[in-house]
């Protein structure tokens, strides 16, 4: 008697908890070379009984055990809704980071109570939380939203000549007033001439000025209408003005579509608004698939060390600032090519995800997700359980002036991860990062001054990797920096920045920098000056290259780096690290900051060598400014 595929997959889920690992599936057949994307992974009855944990569905409808999949050259990719990156995955003994439950809730845009998060708290993809495929399923199935978008002509948005935002409010209001005055004048002329429309009045002096103002108005209204369809903006606010409401809604659109969250209608945002809403949802699903493939394959090679990231099914999935380390875009010698995009595209084709319609059909066949066994490109020969890895952080152009000055940095800070591949030291990735600069520091008397925060130079190691790290504000952090205005007459503590969570100062992954000191007895001491490589919710700061001393990464890249180390570097799982931190914060009220964990700790054995280069000192002064503040965590 055959069983429906849904029953088989349910059995697979149960077997993953109760069946001995030595068991096998029965009736497994070799993948059919004639299977097409139209019929692969179709929901039909199969005779295979699940008798092993972690079974996955092949494209021909047969279930396969993990060891069989490996023998057949297949890679198992988890497309279920309980997936997290390896950084937050359960350990063999069942323990997991405390943050795992929060991660899973946030991946569904929900809180731990199961209730939907407000827009300003959801959309955490830019901050290191990969959305659940359930989000993409729901969006593709939302026909009312798609109909709303389809009724809008987005072409006027391309007529916008600058990245408009709230700071253009007065300019836009003046242009709107001018447009209305000129419109009345042109209407009188049109009636007098008996012209069909204003286009026939191109010879009239007022026409060019009106046309420019009208293009601006229609472009803004079209953009706002798209934001209304997403429920990021109220319909009454789609009036061609530019208030904080529209700027906030633009940022939400950018966050949903993995664009730089600058609240501006910049060129990339305007281009994204030209795309069909289903196409944007398809790109979301491809980005989700990419991180699942990265997790399954252990890849990190994204092309940034070589010829640059490549398209997936003709689509570049990252915004331009994430695709290159500005100032050093030329390929590094022996730099790894983009293996991630190639693997993601192969996975999409195997699954039949060739477009929005095909993806929607796949989701309809598999509404609860599943594990799949895919034929992906082989990983490089240098991949192993323990790789000889090392990192170089180039601080780029540095100015050691006695006070903050405006400067144009051509060579920005970069992080390059290397592997020793035989006789070749091969760059795997080259990512933009940050170094120290000027920042506010609180003195003992309570006064706040600006001091230079230096990024340590020299050999260091990555020994401690924290998942969901917390930030313990040092005494030098001004109280005013630890509270936020709720814009309703109240103030509250900035608990988000302390963490754990994607908006924490360290993001969702931290690699601490330690200086190794050789002691006389032959042992080593690991000194910590508070510097680390970590993710950051301050996405735009990475474009600018500045921090309080640490080396920030885009959060999703920090997670990729952490996962890569957990796959390819020997380590010990230390688990949740207790902490007792209390601080009274007095600004716009009195608040108590409480932090009970430092994060979930993995220890690299041995540590990964890191060299921080001095960079190009561009100022006359060649040493940090006098009375520099000690480098502490951001």
SVG drawing of the C-alpha trace seen along z (x, -y; Angstrom):
<svg xmlns="http://www.w3.org/2000/svg" viewBox="-11 -82 72 84">
<polyline fill="none" stroke="black" stroke-width="0.4" points="0.0,0.0 1.4,-3.4 1.3,-6.4 0.8,-10.1 4.0,-12.1 2.8,-14.2 2.6,-11.1 6.0,-10.0 7.5,-13.4 5.7,-13.2 7.2,-9.8 10.6,-11.3 10.2,-14.0 9.2,-11.4 12.0,-9.1 14.5,-11.8 13.8,-11.6 13.2,-7.9 14.9,-5.8 18.4,-4.3 21.0,-6.1 22.1,-2.9 18.7,-2.4 18.2,-2.8 15.4,-3.7 14.0,-0.9 13.5,-1.0 15.8,-3.9 16.5,-4.4 19.2,-6.3 18.1,-9.8 16.4,-9.8 18.4,-11.6 15.1,-12.3 13.3,-14.1 12.5,-17.6 11.9,-20.7 8.2,-20.5 7.8,-17.1 10.7,-17.1 9.7,-17.3 6.0,-16.9 3.6,-15.8 2.6,-12.3 2.3,-8.9 5.5,-7.0 6.1,-3.5 9.2,-4.4 9.0,-3.9 11.1,-6.2 13.5,-4.2 16.2,-6.7 16.6,-10.1 17.2,-13.2 15.7,-11.6 15.3,-13.9 13.2,-13.9 15.0,-13.5 13.6,-15.1 12.3,-11.7 10.0,-11.5 12.1,-8.9 13.2,-9.5 16.9,-9.0 18.9,-8.8 21.8,-11.2 24.6,-8.6 22.9,-7.4 22.5,-11.0 26.2,-11.6 27.2,-8.4 25.0,-9.6 26.7,-13.0 23.6,-14.7 23.5,-17.5 20.6,-17.7 19.1,-21.1 16.6,-21.9 13.6,-23.9 11.6,-23.5 10.3,-26.3 12.4,-25.3 15.7,-26.0 18.3,-28.2 22.0,-28.8 24.4,-26.4 25.3,-29.1 22.0,-28.7 21.3,-25.0 20.8,-22.4 23.9,-20.5 24.0,-16.7 22.9,-16.7 19.9,-18.8 21.1,-22.0 21.0,-25.2 21.6,-28.9 18.9,-30.7 18.4,-33.0 17.3,-30.2 13.6,-30.5 13.7,-34.2 15.5,-33.7 12.8,-31.3 10.0,-33.7 11.7,-36.7 12.2,-34.7 8.4,-34.6 8.1,-38.3 6.6,-37.3 7.4,-37.7 7.9,-34.9 4.2,-35.2 3.4,-34.3 1.9,-37.7 3.0,-39.6 5.7,-42.1 5.1,-45.8 6.8,-46.7 9.6,-48.6 10.6,-45.5 10.2,-42.9 12.0,-42.7 15.3,-41.6 16.9,-40.0 19.4,-42.9 20.3,-42.3 21.2,-38.6 17.8,-36.8 17.0,-34.8 13.3,-35.0 11.3,-31.7 10.2,-30.3 6.7,-30.7 7.1,-34.5 7.8,-34.0 4.9,-31.5 2.5,-33.9 3.6,-36.9 3.4,-35.0 -0.1,-33.8 -1.3,-37.4 -3.3,-38.1 -4.8,-41.3 -1.4,-42.8 -0.2,-41.8 -3.4,-43.3 -2.7,-46.6 0.8,-46.7 -0.3,-45.8 -2.7,-48.8 0.3,-51.2 2.4,-52.5 5.9,-52.6 7.5,-54.4 7.2,-57.9 9.4,-56.8 12.4,-56.7 11.9,-60.4 13.0,-61.3 16.4,-62.9 17.8,-62.5 17.5,-60.2 14.6,-62.1 14.0,-61.8 12.6,-63.8 15.4,-66.4 14.0,-67.4 10.6,-68.1 10.7,-71.9 12.1,-71.7 9.3,-69.2 6.6,-71.4 7.9,-74.5 7.9,-72.5 4.3,-71.3 3.1,-74.9 4.8,-76.0 3.2,-73.1 -0.3,-74.1 0.2,-77.7 1.6,-76.8 -1.1,-74.2 -3.8,-76.8 -1.9,-79.1 -1.4,-76.2 -5.0,-75.1 -6.2,-78.6 -3.9,-78.5 -5.0,-75.0 -8.6,-76.0 -7.9,-79.2 -6.0,-77.2 -8.4,-74.3 -5.5,-71.9 -6.2,-68.3 -3.6,-68.3 -0.6,-70.1 1.8,-68.1 0.6,-70.4 1.9,-73.4 5.6,-72.6 6.3,-76.0 4.8,-77.9 7.4,-79.3 5.7,-77.9 5.6,-74.3 9.1,-73.2 9.0,-74.3 5.5,-72.7 6.7,-69.5 9.7,-69.2 7.5,-69.8 4.8,-67.4 7.4,-64.7 8.6,-65.0 5.0,-64.9 3.9,-61.9 7.1,-60.0 6.7,-60.5 3.0,-59.5 3.8,-56.4 6.5,-55.4 4.1,-56.1 1.4,-54.1 3.7,-51.1 4.4,-51.6 0.6,-51.7 0.2,-48.3 2.8,-46.9 0.9,-48.6 4.0,-50.5 2.2,-53.8 -1.3,-55.0 -3.3,-55.8 -3.9,-59.4 -0.1,-60.0 0.3,-59.1 0.0,-62.8 3.4,-63.6 4.8,-65.2 7.8,-63.9 7.4,-63.6 9.0,-61.3 6.2,-58.8 7.2,-58.3 10.9,-58.1 10.1,-55.5 8.0,-53.6 10.9,-53.7 13.2,-52.2 10.7,-49.4 10.6,-48.7 14.3,-48.6 14.5,-46.2 12.0,-43.9 13.9,-43.9 17.5,-43.7 18.5,-47.2 20.6,-49.7 18.2,-51.0 18.9,-54.8 15.2,-56.0 16.0,-57.5 14.6,-56.9 18.0,-56.1 18.7,-54.6 18.6,-51.0 15.3,-51.6 13.8,-53.3 14.9,-50.4 13.4,-47.8 10.1,-49.7 10.0,-49.0 9.8,-45.3 6.6,-43.2 5.7,-42.4 5.9,-38.7 9.4,-39.1 10.5,-40.8 9.0,-37.9 10.9,-35.5 14.1,-37.3 13.3,-37.0 12.9,-33.3 16.2,-33.0 18.0,-34.8 16.4,-32.5 17.5,-29.5 21.0,-30.9 21.5,-30.8 20.1,-27.3 22.5,-26.2 25.4,-28.0 24.5,-26.2 24.3,-22.8 27.4,-23.0 29.8,-24.8 30.6,-27.4 31.7,-31.0 33.3,-31.8 31.0,-34.6 33.3,-36.0 34.3,-39.1 37.9,-37.9 37.8,-37.2 35.8,-38.6 32.9,-39.6 29.5,-38.1 27.6,-36.6 23.9,-36.6 21.5,-33.8 19.1,-33.1 20.1,-36.5 19.5,-38.3 22.1,-40.0 20.7,-39.4 22.7,-41.9 22.9,-45.7 26.0,-47.2 27.7,-48.2 27.6,-44.6 29.1,-43.3 32.5,-45.0 35.0,-46.4 35.1,-49.9 38.5,-51.1 39.9,-47.6 37.5,-46.0 40.3,-44.3 40.5,-40.5 43.0,-39.3 45.7,-36.9 44.3,-33.3 41.0,-34.7 38.2,-32.2 35.3,-32.6 31.7,-32.9 30.8,-29.4 27.7,-30.4 25.8,-31.9 26.6,-28.9 25.4,-26.5 22.2,-28.6 21.4,-28.6 21.9,-24.9 19.6,-24.3 16.9,-26.6 17.0,-24.8 16.9,-21.4 13.8,-22.5 12.2,-24.0 12.3,-27.5 12.8,-29.2 10.3,-32.0 7.6,-33.3 4.9,-31.1 7.0,-27.9 7.9,-28.8 4.3,-29.4 3.4,-26.0 6.2,-24.4 4.9,-26.1 1.4,-24.9 2.7,-21.3 4.7,-21.6 2.9,-24.0 4.9,-22.9 8.4,-22.8 10.6,-19.7 14.2,-18.4 15.5,-17.9 18.5,-16.0 20.0,-18.1 22.7,-17.6 24.9,-20.6 28.4,-21.6 31.1,-19.9 32.8,-21.9 36.6,-22.8 39.1,-20.1 40.6,-22.4 37.4,-22.1 37.9,-19.9 36.8,-19.5 39.8,-21.6 41.2,-24.1 44.3,-26.2 42.6,-29.6 43.9,-33.1 42.6,-36.6 44.1,-40.0 42.3,-43.2 43.5,-46.2 42.6,-49.4 42.7,-51.3 43.2,-55.1 43.7,-56.5 43.8,-60.1 45.3,-60.8 44.2,-64.4 43.8,-66.2 40.1,-66.8 37.5,-65.4 37.8,-66.7 36.1,-66.0 38.1,-63.6 37.6,-61.5 38.6,-57.9 39.5,-56.0 40.9,-52.9 38.3,-51.6 38.9,-49.0 38.6,-45.4 38.7,-41.9 40.2,-39.1 39.8,-35.4 42.5,-33.1 43.0,-29.3 46.3,-27.6 45.6,-25.5 48.8,-23.5 51.5,-26.0 48.8,-28.7 47.5,-31.2 44.0,-31.6 41.7,-34.5 38.2,-33.2 36.3,-36.4 37.1,-40.1 34.5,-42.1 34.1,-45.8 34.6,-46.4 35.3,-49.3 37.9,-50.8 37.9,-53.3 37.3,-57.0 36.0,-59.9 33.2,-59.2 31.6,-60.5 33.2,-59.4 31.9,-60.1 34.5,-61.2 34.4,-60.4 32.9,-63.7 30.0,-63.1 31.3,-65.4 31.0,-64.0 33.9,-64.7 35.0,-63.4 38.0,-61.1 39.7,-59.0 38.9,-55.2 41.8,-53.3 41.7,-49.9 44.6,-47.8 47.3,-47.0 49.3,-43.8 48.9,-40.0 45.7,-38.8 43.7,-35.6 40.0,-34.6 39.6,-32.3 36.1,-33.0 33.0,-33.0 29.8,-34.2 26.4,-33.5 23.8,-36.2 26.4,-38.2 25.4,-41.0 27.1,-44.3 27.9,-45.5 28.1,-49.3 31.3,-50.5 31.3,-53.4 32.6,-55.7 29.3,-55.3 27.2,-58.4 23.8,-57.7 22.1,-59.7 23.3,-57.1 21.5,-54.3 18.0,-55.7 15.6,-56.4 12.7,-58.8 9.5,-56.9 7.9,-60.0 4.9,-59.8 6.2,-61.8 8.1,-58.9 11.7,-57.6 12.9,-54.1 16.1,-52.1 17.8,-50.9 17.7,-47.3 17.9,-46.3 21.4,-47.7 22.6,-45.7 21.1,-42.5 20.9,-39.7 19.3,-40.2 19.9,-41.4 19.9,-45.1 22.5,-44.6 25.8,-46.5 27.6,-43.2 24.8,-42.0 24.2,-38.3 27.8,-37.0 31.1,-38.2 34.6,-37.0 36.8,-38.6 40.3,-39.7 42.9,-38.4 46.6,-39.3 48.7,-36.2 51.3,-36.9 54.0,-34.2 54.8,-33.7 58.1,-32.6 56.8,-29.2 55.9,-28.4 52.2,-29.0 50.2,-31.7 48.0,-34.5 45.2,-35.8 44.7,-39.6 41.5,-41.2 41.4,-44.9 37.8,-44.9 38.1,-44.8 36.3,-42.2 35.0,-41.3 31.2,-41.3 27.9,-41.9 26.2,-45.3 22.7,-46.6 24.3,-50.0 24.3,-48.9 25.2,-52.2 28.2,-52.6 29.9,-49.8 29.6,-51.8 31.3,-54.7 33.9,-52.5 33.7,-53.8 33.1,-52.3 34.2,-52.7 37.2,-50.6 35.8,-47.2 35.6,-45.6 32.0,-45.5 30.5,-43.3 27.1,-43.1 25.2,-40.9 24.4,-38.1 28.1,-37.9 29.1,-37.7 26.8,-34.7 28.3,-33.1 31.8,-33.6 30.7,-32.1 29.1,-29.1 32.1,-28.6 34.3,-28.4 32.0,-25.9 32.1,-23.7 35.8,-24.0 37.6,-24.7 38.0,-22.5 36.2,-24.0 34.6,-23.2 31.1,-24.1 31.2,-26.0 27.5,-27.0 25.6,-29.9 28.0,-32.2 26.3,-33.7 26.8,-37.3 25.7,-39.6 25.7,-43.2 23.7,-46.0 23.8,-49.7 21.7,-52.7 21.1,-55.0 19.9,-58.5 18.7,-60.4 15.1,-61.5 14.3,-59.3 16.0,-56.5 16.4,-53.1 18.1,-49.8 20.1,-47.9 20.2,-44.2 22.2,-41.6 22.4,-38.0 24.4,-36.4 27.4,-37.1 26.1,-34.8 26.5,-31.3 30.3,-30.5 32.2,-28.4 36.0,-28.2 38.3,-27.7 40.9,-25.1 43.4,-26.3 42.5,-30.0 42.4,-31.5 45.4,-33.9 44.4,-37.5 46.7,-40.3 45.5,-43.9 47.5,-46.1 48.2,-49.7 46.8,-50.9 47.8,-54.0 48.4,-56.8 47.4,-59.9 47.8,-62.6 51.0,-64.3 50.6,-62.8 51.5,-59.1 50.3,-58.1 46.8,-58.2 45.8,-61.6 46.8,-62.5 44.6,-61.1 43.0,-58.5 40.2,-56.6 41.1,-52.9 39.5,-50.7 36.5,-49.1 33.6,-47.2 31.2,-49.2"/>
</svg>
